[in-house]
């Protein structure tokens, strides 16, 4: 064994530990390029998933409206999303029917704002009955949380606005 051979000791001390600055810069450049490629795709996928969630939420609200109309036929449809929600610990009522999750009943979910507007009210036997409504879903920030706005009414046909508003003319496919 050459434990005391100075030549072996010199070779051993010449071994470097760690990375050089050039190697670190190359790794950082590769990570930067991957991030620049990945971020636009990530944002696009997130926006698409929020739009899909908004469509599913619109369907859930439509189903809740149909159930509300069946359960509270003297009232017709709910003209307020909160009426489709509920109060924990209290029995269902026409102002808290417990048909929607709280988040959706508050009108805000996954970057979209949901509202019920244009309620068509008719006076019937001394009480008001809602026979029609417009349901809308618009992105909180058009272009960021979503590109499309959605609309529906008591007929249940879902339409979209490519500008992200409530001027829905195109049928959702």
Secondary structure, 3 states (H helix, E strand, C coil): CCCCCHHHHHHHHHCCCCCCHHHHHHHHHHHHHHHHHHHHHHHHHHHHHHHHHHHHHHHHHHHHHHHHHHHCCCCECCCCHHHHCCCCCCCCECCECCCCCHHHHCCEECCEEEEEEEEEEEEECCEEEEEEEEEEEEECCECCCECCEEEEECCCCCEEECCCCCCCCEECC
